[in-house]
Amino acid sequence: MQTRLTGRQLLFISTMLFGLFFGAGNLIFPIYLGQQAGHHVGPAIIGLLITGIGLPLLGVIGIGLTRSAGVFALATKVSRPYAYVFTVLLYFTLGPLFAMPRLATTAFQIGLVPFLAKSQQSWALLAFSLGFFGVTWGLARNPGQIMTYIGKWLTPIFLLLLGSLMLVALVKPLGDFNVAARGAYVAHPILTGFTEGYNTMDALAALAFGIVVVDAIRGLGVTEPKQIATDTIKAGLISMALMALIYALLALIGTMSLGRFSPASNGGITLAQIAHAYFGRFGNALLALIVITACLKTAVGLTAAFGDTLHTMFPKVSYTVLISGACLIPAILANIGLTQLITYATPILMSLYPLAIVLILLAVLSPWLGTSRWLFAMTTAWTLIPALLAGLVALPQSLRQAPWLRTLVHLNANLPLAELGLGWTVPALIGLILGLGGRYWQRRRLA
């Protein structure tokens, strides 16, 4: 038994946490931001880092400060029924019903489609998704080895491959930064980067992956809750610093790519163009390895977190059964309607995100505000309605035709900061004040 992590162990935990977060979306998005921001890329990066890095870091810190085993334990501070509903929705949406099938299709589209004829793609996707989630299931079977698989193997391989591409792109740039900004980046680069980073949904992932980090630290022999919290926070700081550096460099590479390429509809296209420009046909193979590795390590982490958390909540269902379902469902969904699935999953994500941010902020502020049920429940209750309204706004247009739905959408538009996607903030602040008042009244009554 040991009292704290060694420097080497902390490094492995940090690379594991980075690997869990950094999927293909994190790879592609900064490239696209760089192209859109043009010569305003610097301020845009600052905005991106505030939310794209700041919120996930606060999530990890919140898990550490409250000494929670994961999101379920943290959400019970609101109420136990709420914790069950919130946690199940979070893990199914971030796991088998949304994020995981998207990981497989993203890896396939960017990594393998360039090598396939159109007539081969449907059968190839089926074979790839079965193989992808078969490997995911195999690596997630033993949650005690997640640090080894992701922290010691997959993440270093990913960083080596990505680093080689980024190094060449920085040493021999395709252009400079003297290019025009586009869209909202022209007038408000920081704010636009901020809101785009908010939409990466990594704050949700911070809550989802908390249990994986805590279990990995315990697996190394550290059992004292305060030290687990300290090591969790240290790992979060290191992994987020690495992610911030890569975000910034990828955004700069995206801007410089405009010296040769026109702005693309997404960062995946630009990344493929960059890889081919430097390495030719080998560049496509290099990018395939980068993207597949990025997606695989995140899929393994999501599967392990899904199985671990739901087994804790529902002990009668074995971990093996849970991860088998978590791999089988996305293997099917990746082939039979992912686009439609994303359309219906996005409203759930938009409703979960404000609730997750409030939970994170309350956890981070707990050393000063405490963990009173009054505080957590009241703040969450006042956030719940605008969060549900945000989900309704994200519904497909075809589903928002009912008069009562149009009324609710209009109501959401009248909330302060709603145009920035932050309509929940003022109600949450009111709930926080009422929660503090309720806690004070409760203490006075018991005194």
DRENMIKOL-775317 format. One record per residue (C-alpha): x, y, z; residue in one letter. Coordinates in steps of 0.1 Angstrom, whole numbers, padded with zeros to 4 digits, always signed. Example, Ala and Ser with C-alpha at 12.3 -4.5 7.8 and 13.67 -1.06 7.14 Angstrom:
2
+0123-0045+0078A+0137-0011+0071S
// end
This chain:
447
+0000+0000+0000M+0013+0035-0009Q+0003+0069+0004T+0006+0089-0028R+0014+0084-0065L+0050+0086-0077T+0059+0111-0104G+0059+0083-0130R+0025+0070-0119Q+0011+0105-0120L+0023+0110-0155L+0006+0078-0166F-0027+0088-0150I-0024+0122-0167S-0018+0107-0201T-0047+0083-0195M-0070+0112-0187L-0058+0132-0217F-0064+0101-0239G-0100+0097-0225L-0108+0133-0234F-0090+0137-0267F-0111+0120-0294G-0115+0128-0331A-0138+0157-0325G-0111+0174-0303N-0086+0168-0332L-0108+0182-0359I-0125+0212-0342F-0095+0234-0336P-0084+0231-0372I-0118+0243-0383Y-0117+0272-0357L-0083+0282-0371G-0096+0285-0406Q-0127+0305-0396Q-0109+0328-0372A-0081+0338-0397G-0059+0366-0383H-0081+0366-0352H-0070+0331-0343V-0052+0343-0311G-0083+0357-0294P-0104+0328-0307A-0080+0303-0291I-0083+0322-0258I-0121+0319-0259G-0119+0283-0268L-0095+0275-0240L-0118+0292-0214I-0146+0267-0220T-0131+0239-0240G-0103+0234-0213I-0116+0254-0183G-0149+0236-0179L-0135+0200-0182P-0107+0210-0158L-0132+0223-0133L-0151+0191-0136G-0121+0170-0127V-0113+0194-0098I-0149+0192-0086G-0147+0154-0085I-0115+0158-0065G-0126+0185-0041L-0158+0167-0031T-0139+0134-0029R-0167+0118-0050S-0162+0084-0067A-0179+0098-0098G-0209+0117-0112V-0235+0095-0094F-0220+0101-0060A-0217+0138-0068L-0253+0141-0081A-0267+0124-0049T-0259+0157-0032K-0290+0170-0051V-0311+0139-0043S-0308+0102-0049R-0336+0100-0075P-0322+0129-0094Y-0288+0112-0093A-0302+0080-0109Y-0320+0099-0137V-0292+0124-0145F-0264+0097-0144T-0283+0072-0166V-0291+0099-0192L-0255+0112-0191L-0239+0078-0197Y-0263+0066-0223F-0261+0098-0243T-0223+0101-0240L-0220+0064-0245G-0238+0038-0266P-0266+0061-0279L-0246+0090-0292F-0209+0095-0287A-0197+0060-0292M-0214+0053-0326P-0202+0087-0337R-0166+0077-0328L-0168+0047-0351A-0183+0065-0380T-0158+0094-0376T-0129+0071-0376A-0142+0053-0406F-0151+0084-0426Q-0117+0102-0421I-0095+0072-0418G-0107+0046-0443L-0131+0062-0468V-0103+0078-0488P-0090+0043-0496F-0124+0028-0506L-0147+0029-0536A-0182+0041-0529K-0197+0006-0536S-0174-0008-0509Q-0183+0016-0481Q-0214+0001-0466S-0200-0033-0461W-0167-0019-0450A-0184+0003-0424L-0202-0028-0410L-0169-0048-0408A-0150-0018-0393F-0177-0010-0366S-0178-0046-0355L-0140-0048-0354G-0137-0014-0337F-0162-0022-0309F-0148-0058-0306G-0114-0043-0298V-0131-0017-0275T-0149-0045-0256W-0117-0065-0253G-0097-0036-0239L-0125-0025-0215A-0131-0060-0201R-0105-0054-0173N-0111-0019-0159P-0080-0022-0138G-0059-0022-0169Q-0074+0010-0185I-0044+0031-0173M-0021+0006-0191T-0041+0004-0223Y-0047+0041-0226I-0021+0059-0205G+0009+0037-0215K+0000+0025-0250W-0027+0042-0270L-0021+0078-0259T+0017+0077-0264P+0012+0062-0299I-0014+0089-0307F+0009+0117-0295L+0038+0103-0315L+0018+0101-0347L+0000+0135-0343L+0032+0151-0331G+0051+0141-0363S+0023+0157-0385L+0021+0189-0364M+0059+0193-0363L+0062+0192-0400V+0032+0216-0404A+0048+0241-0380L+0084+0239-0394V+0072+0241-0430K+0039+0261-0428P+0016+0262-0458L+0009+0299-0452G+0008+0327-0426D-0017+0344-0403F-0025+0373-0426N-0059+0359-0437V-0093+0373-0432A-0116+0361-0405A-0150+0347-0414R-0185+0348-0398G-0188+0357-0362A-0150+0356-0357Y-0148+0389-0376V-0164+0410-0348A-0163+0388-0317H-0135+0362-0319P-0131+0357-0282I-0168+0353-0276L-0173+0330-0306T-0144+0308-0295G-0159+0308-0260F-0193+0296-0272T-0179+0271-0296E-0158+0256-0268G-0189+0254-0247Y-0205+0232-0274N-0176+0207-0273T-0195+0190-0244M-0162+0180-0227D-0176+0192-0193A-0200+0162-0195L-0170+0140-0203A-0152+0153-0172A-0181+0140-0150L-0183+0107-0170A-0146+0099-0167F-0142+0108-0130G-0148+0073-0119I-0121+0059-0143V-0095+0082-0128V-0104+0075-0092V-0104+0038-0098D-0070+0039-0115A-0055+0058-0086I-0070+0033-0061R-0056+0005-0083G-0021+0019-0077L-0026+0015-0040G-0036+0050-0029V-0067+0047-0007T-0067+0078+0015E-0096+0100+0002P-0078+0133+0006K-0047+0120-0014Q-0069+0105-0041I-0085+0140-0044A-0051+0157-0046T-0038+0132-0072D-0070+0136-0093T-0066+0174-0094I-0029+0171-0103K-0037+0147-0132A-0064+0170-0144G-0040+0200-0145L-0014+0181-0164I-0038+0166-0189S-0056+0198-0196M-0024+0217-0201A-0014+0192-0227L-0048+0195-0244M-0046+0233-0243A-0012+0232-0261L-0024+0208-0288I-0057+0229-0293Y-0037+0260-0298A-0012+0245-0322L-0039+0228-0343L-0058+0261-0345A-0026+0278-0358L-0020+0251-0383I-0056+0255-0395G-0051+0292-0401T-0019+0287-0420M-0035+0260-0442S-0054+0288-0459L-0022+0296-0476G-0029+0266-0499R-0064+0254-0493F-0098+0271-0493S-0119+0270-0461P-0135+0236-0457A-0169+0226-0443S-0152+0208-0414N-0118+0203-0399G-0116+0166-0410G-0114+0177-0447I-0086+0202-0439T-0067+0178-0418L-0067+0152-0446A-0056+0179-0471Q-0027+0189-0448I-0016+0153-0443A-0016+0147-0480H+0002+0179-0488A+0031+0169-0466Y+0033+0131-0470F+0013+0123-0501G-0005+0089-0500R+0014+0080-0469F-0002+0111-0452G-0036+0095-0457N-0024+0063-0439A-0008+0084-0412L-0041+0103-0406L-0060+0071-0406A-0038+0058-0377L-0041+0091-0358I-0079+0093-0361V-0086+0056-0354I-0063+0057-0323T-0079+0089-0311A-0114+0074-0314C-0104+0040-0299L-0090+0053-0267K-0120+0074-0260T-0143+0046-0268A-0125+0023-0244V-0127+0050-0217G-0164+0056-0222L-0172+0019-0222T-0153+0013-0190A-0169+0043-0173A-0204+0032-0185F-0199-0003-0171G-0183+0008-0138D-0208+0034-0130T-0239+0015-0139L-0227-0016-0121H-0223+0006-0090T-0259+0019-0094M-0274-0015-0104F-0252-0042-0087P-0273-0070-0100K-0263-0063-0136V-0227-0075-0141S-0200-0053-0155Y-0194-0077-0184T-0231-0075-0194V-0231-0037-0193L-0200-0033-0214I-0212-0059-0239S-0244-0039-0244G-0224-0006-0245A-0204-0021-0274C-0232-0039-0293L-0256-0010-0294I-0232+0015-0311P-0219-0012-0334A-0254-0014-0348I-0263+0023-0346L-0231+0033-0365A-0246+0015-0395N-0283+0022-0394I-0291+0058-0389G-0265+0078-0370L-0275+0111-0385T-0311+0107-0373Q-0299+0096-0339L-0277+0127-0335I-0307+0148-0344T-0326+0134-0314Y-0297+0131-0290A-0286+0167-0293T-0316+0181-0274P-0308+0157-0245I-0272+0169-0245L-0283+0206-0246M-0305+0199-0215S-0278+0180-0197L-0251+0205-0202Y-0264+0233-0180P-0272+0208-0152L-0237+0194-0155A-0221+0228-0154I-0241+0238-0122V-0231+0205-0106L-0194+0211-0115I-0194+0247-0102L-0211+0237-0069L-0185+0210-0065A-0156+0234-0071V-0171+0260-0047L-0178+0234-0020S-0148+0242+0001P-0164+0277+0006W-0201+0271+0002L-0203+0235+0016G-0224+0206+0002T-0258+0214+0018S-0288+0196+0002R-0306+0229+0002W-0278+0245-0019L-0274+0217-0044F-0311+0210-0048A-0323+0246-0050M-0297+0256-0076T-0304+0225-0097T-0341+0230-0095A-0339+0266-0108W-0316+0254-0136T-0338+0225-0146L-0365+0245-0164I-0342+0267-0186P-0322+0235-0193A-0353+0217-0206L-0361+0248-0226L-0326+0247-0242A-0333+0211-0252G-0366+0220-0268L-0349+0248-0288V-0325+0221-0301A-0353+0199-0314L-0356+0195-0351P-0377+0222-0367Q-0403+0196-0377S-0410+0187-0341L-0413+0224-0329R-0445+0231-0349Q-0470+0226-0320A-0483+0259-0306P-0473+0251-0271W-0438+0242-0281L-0434+0274-0301R-0446+0293-0269T-0419+0276-0249L-0392+0283-0275V-0403+0319-0274H-0401+0319-0236L-0365+0306-0238N-0356+0334-0262A-0366+0360-0236N-0343+0346-0209L-0312+0368-0203P-0281+0356-0223L-0303+0331-0242A-0288+0342-0275E-0254+0330-0263L-0268+0296-0252G-0265+0307-0216L-0302+0313-0207G-0298+0291-0177W-0273+0312-0159T-0295+0339-0143V-0321+0313-0130P-0292+0292-0117A-0278+0323-0098L-0313+0329-0083I-0314+0293-0072G-0279+0296-0057L-0290+0326-0037I-0322+0309-0025L-0302+0278-0016G-0277+0298+0005L-0307+0314+0022G-0323+0281+0029G-0291+0267+0043R-0287+0297+0066Y-0323+0293+0077W-0318+0256+0084Q-0287+0263+0105R-0305+0289+0125R-0334+0266+0132R-0311+0238+0144L-0289+0262+0165A
// end
